[in-house]
Amino acid sequence: MRRVRQTIRNLEQLSDIDLLETLSEGMPLIVDNATSLDKTAQRLYRVGEFRASEVMRGFAKEEAAKVLILIDYVRCPRKSERRSQVLKRFYYHVPKRIHAMACEYPRIASFGELTDLVEYECRPWHLDGPNDIDWIFPNEISEERERDLYVDYVRDVTDGAGACLWIAPAPSDDSQSQYVTADCVMLVQSLSRAGAVSAGGLAEIAHVWRGFAPEPHTDREELRHLIAETLNRLARCCGALDESDARFIARHWPYPLWPLTIGEPRSNGRDLDRLRKEREKTIKGITEAEARRDPAPAISRSKVEKLNNAYTAWQSDVDTREAGKAESQHNLLSYVDLQDMFRDLTGDERAALLALGWFAREHVADWPRIHERAVKSEPTYDENYQISCACYWLAGLERWEEKPRPFQAGRLRRRMTP
């Protein structure tokens, strides 16, 4: 038999009865294949082939997503202009992965929130890195899939004259204690056991969902109501429904994705130019902000060092005496000493310490802005909060004293916890 790509779109020519019958023949096969791929991934994991296991797990997710795409096709109103676009997703990796990902976000509160997530995942290019703007990367789903499978020779497109380099799949990752089947695979298995992929079950799904078009404000309560109605109809049509399957379906069956535009990311030179300009503008803003150092902190270095020493002594006592409760920690003499030193400070000195504590942790070291905020808000913070920032005071002062460094891609600018 000769395979012809895109044949799935022939489903559009079928009557509803023939469509549901045809889908009921193929969808159980897809569920079985996704299950088989998942079991292979489990076996590979058990023998320590972690990278191969993750690759096979990805294939299982994509296969399971095909069931979700076809169910979305059934849920889509027959007269919708988007109906044919849903079937196109059947063959493309990024749309399949997005359908799979949608099962993994049960806490998404509204369809609008899911829409934003899908748009984010469909970006052809995006800025990322330790500082969020270090480099320009291609679509994350597509890139991750390719990186897991292949060695490739690529060009850095962050600027027009980017260097070329080899990239290879990451080493095996054994950080997980055990293999975990993907949510989308378990979802289609539960839907299959509930009868959702039979002709009768698909007819019930069409009856419940074709009159529903989610809006941005559509919340999970409305989604749960429709799922519950569907499960009740499936139980009457196909027999008793396992309670654990019902719970899993109710939790993980996502909003219909047919109203959204989901395709393989397409890019052009304008996308890259826009991101390059955005990156350049952001780096310029960071550089200018970090060059500013006025006004000077209204506290001497010697006082900051003494306060830091007092804080270190208190922490040493906490560790030595294993004072597990907050109230016992604050009763230590070393804490009382630190507290007395803090109470002897002027209001300006306290504001300076608050600013230094924040300055140590800020991603962009915009001292004038941080200092102004600290001066205005210091009276509103209680003593316990301000002393809790003591571990950052000296680090903030050292950051203020050092010469601002030029931006360097890949070097994290945020000051880490001392």
Secondary structure, 3 states (H helix, E strand, C coil): CCCCCCHHHHHHHCCHHHHHHHHHHHHHHHHHHHHHHHHHHHHHHHCCCHHHHHHHHHHHHHHHHHHHHHHHHHHCCCCCCCHHHHHHHHHCHHHHHHHHHHHHCCCCCEHHHHHHHHHHHCCCEEEECCCCCCEEEECHHHHHHHHHHCCEEEECCCCCCCCEEEECCCCCCCCCCCCCCCHHHHHHHHHHHCCCCCHHHHHHHHHHHCCCCCCCCCEHHHHHHHHHHHHHHHHHHHCCCCHHHHHHHHHHCCCCCCCCCCCCCCCCHHHHHHHHHHHHHHHHHHHHHHCCCCCCCCCCHHHHHHHHHHHHHHHHHHHHHCCCCHHHHCCCHHHHHHHHHHHCCCHHHHHHHHHHHHHHHCCCCCHHHHHHHHHHHHHHCCHHHHHHCHHHHHHHHHHHHCCCCCCCCCCCCCCCCC
